[in-house]
Amino acid sequence: MVAFYKGHMKIIFIVIIFISATVSAEYYYENNKKVALIRAKPNNQSSSLVLIDYYESDKGNLLGVSNQLIVKVSVDNDLPLYINDFNLIVIKEMSKNLYLLEVTDKSLTIETANRLNEKQDIEYSHPNFIKKSMRR
Amino acid sequence: MFKLICSFIMGIFLLGCNHQADNSDTETVKQILPPKFISPNQVSVSENQTEVMTVKTDSVQKVTYSLNIVDLDTFIIDKVTGDISFKIAADFEIRNEYSFSVIASDTDGNQSTKKIIVNILDVAEYHLIDEPYFYQQWYLNENAEFYSTNAIDSQAHINAKNLLKQYTGNKIKIAIIDDGLDVTHEELSDAITHTYDISTGNSNVAHTNQRDHHGTAITGIIAARLNGKGIKGIASNAEIVFLKYKAGMSDSETIDLFLKAEEFGAQIINCSWGTYDVSQAVKETIQNLAINGRDGKGIAIVFASGNDDLDMRNDESAIPEVISVGASSKYNLRAWYSNYGSQLDVIAPGGSDELGITTLDNMGVNGISSQDENYLLFDDVSPFIGTSAAAPIVSGVIALMLEKNPTLTRIEIENLLKNTSEKIGFHSYQDGRNDYYGYGKINLYKIMSSIDDIN
């Protein structure tokens, strides 16, 4: 009976881990390759009150994600169309064809960056990651 | 009597006529007068500088300036502005007075010539031996006594020979992106030309706590002045642009800092930091500056490889267009902590716990030093060590290279560094490199000699 109980508990435990990993795992594009992100440092505060969400990349680096993203458009890009479609705000053009944009809610940042990255006339798009610069 | 009065009246009349005639002559002469110099006949300038003066005339016409042919060996003149400078900075100890003749020509072909005397003023000069801690700068040259006392390998330095007297990075602009700077440091007076803090958007880059001594230490290795105090920076006359970063920085802020460096005219950018995970937009910005900056010659961007004894992975220092620098120790071997990888370019002395790199600390109680409150000495309780120290050595060396030949491209600089490096260590080199030493340890004397070959 105990063995049967232990066996079921193990399966349930594995299923729980699998589901939680599946639900919380996200990704972003780097050089058009998917890089997995795992939500880190869950905050006790209501998510909408926190300005930055933290993730850990598959390389083990801590990445902060705000409601900003960076988009590099190709020459013939129709950025205004995407701005309208994705309800984006242009913060500034940082250099030629490289834009800093903002979404209305940081929960949309990664998804919006990924969808934009998949557009033919966008060279790349990724969240405006916040990273720790380490002195050496 | 009548005759006398008539003669008197006639005389006054004639005088008046003469006066009128004189006036009309003056009018005629004025039209053909050559440009008149309004500059002084004599100027005094300090030794060790090239600027002399700007000559001017009162002419309303366009004037072209030139020098007497015999003066062209010594002086240069801008024919439009009249700016005059020495070809080579004057040295009071060699000659304390010069003269030259400058010619001003207007569009009507009128010319005037003026002789100007230049007095050279003596300026207090310092020599390497005047720097109290120069003997501790083991990474530059061998000091037999210091090397023997501290059991340093005789080849552990970068072989500066006498080149630090001849080249000082004069007029070369180096941007340093780091955590904060003591702009009041006694070793940095007149070194800092531009500053910018990414957190505030203003020019105050002062450190916010004692731990933020890193930027001051880096700046000292590159640009500490030759002034009879502390140490000598490798490029002790270079101009420094200091850009203060913050520990948690967004990609767009990182991009802003690099674009600021370009905006301020940096020819070299030193980065003794990294994230291990450079974003695509940041990487592309750095690549673009390294390829297209400096009017197409490319900005030399130097990154420290890191101190974790790890592969550089996707670090900023692993960007191919970056000059990636690892560290060597007093044993003339790779320092145990120095990161490695396929994109490592060269190594330079970075020290270890046994023997640090003597450099600046924040002045007074604002620093962390345990011995001299303004300096971190080689044997301080918290010595300055790491690839952070090795990178500015390379940045300083590049400043000397650009002083010798300002037209060098970033690719030529990289090739010079790689092709002249010493193949030290126990790892074999294939095609001139390996992942632990890159192309080897830099050798300043060989680099500067090779620039002669290019010229």
Boltz contact constraints between the chains, C-beta under 6 A:
constraints:
  - contact:
      token1: [A, 30]
      token2: [B, 280]
      max_distance: 6.0
  - contact:
      token1: [A, 61]
      token2: [B, 276]
      max_distance: 6.0
  - contact:
      token1: [A, 61]
      token2: [B, 277]
      max_distance: 6.0
  - contact:
      token1: [A, 70]
      token2: [B, 251]
      max_distance: 6.0
  - contact:
      token1: [A, 70]
      token2: [B, 281]
      max_distance: 6.0
  - contact:
      token1: [A, 94]
      token2: [B, 255]
      max_distance: 6.0
  - contact:
      token1: [A, 100]
      token2: [B, 252]
      max_distance: 6.0
  - contact:
      token1: [A, 124]
      token2: [B, 280]
      max_distance: 6.0
  - contact:
      token1: [A, 128]
      token2: [B, 250]
      max_distance: 6.0
  - contact:
      token1: [A, 128]
      token2: [B, 251]
      max_distance: 6.0
  - contact:
      token1: [A, 128]
      token2: [B, 252]
      max_distance: 6.0
  - contact:
      token1: [A, 129]
      token2: [B, 251]
      max_distance: 6.0
  - contact:
      token1: [A, 129]
      token2: [B, 279]
      max_distance: 6.0
  - contact:
      token1: [A, 130]
      token2: [B, 248]
      max_distance: 6.0
  - contact:
      token1: [A, 130]
      token2: [B, 250]
      max_distance: 6.0
  - contact:
      token1: [A, 131]
      token2: [B, 275]
      max_distance: 6.0
  - contact:
      token1: [A, 132]
      token2: [B, 247]
      max_distance: 6.0
  - contact:
      token1: [A, 132]
      token2: [B, 248]
      max_distance: 6.0
  - contact:
      token1: [A, 133]
      token2: [B, 245]
      max_distance: 6.0
  - contact:
      token1: [A, 133]
      token2: [B, 249]
      max_distance: 6.0
  - contact:
      token1: [A, 133]
      token2: [B, 273]
      max_distance: 6.0
  - contact:
      token1: [A, 133]
      token2: [B, 275]
      max_distance: 6.0
  - contact:
      token1: [A, 134]
      token2: [B, 273]
      max_distance: 6.0
  - contact:
      token1: [A, 135]
      token2: [B, 214]
      max_distance: 6.0
  - contact:
      token1: [A, 135]
      token2: [B, 273]
      max_distance: 6.0
  - contact:
      token1: [A, 136]
      token2: [B, 272]
      max_distance: 6.0
  - contact:
      token1: [A, 136]
      token2: [B, 273]
      max_distance: 6.0
  - contact:
      token1: [A, 136]
      token2: [B, 304]
      max_distance: 6.0
  - contact:
      token1: [A, 136]
      token2: [B, 306]
      max_distance: 6.0
  - contact:
      token1: [A, 136]
      token2: [B, 307]
      max_distance: 6.0
  - contact:
      token1: [A, 136]
      token2: [B, 386]
      max_distance: 6.0
  - contact:
      token1: [A, 136]
      token2: [B, 387]
      max_distance: 6.0
  - contact:
      token1: [A, 136]
      token2: [B, 388]
      max_distance: 6.0
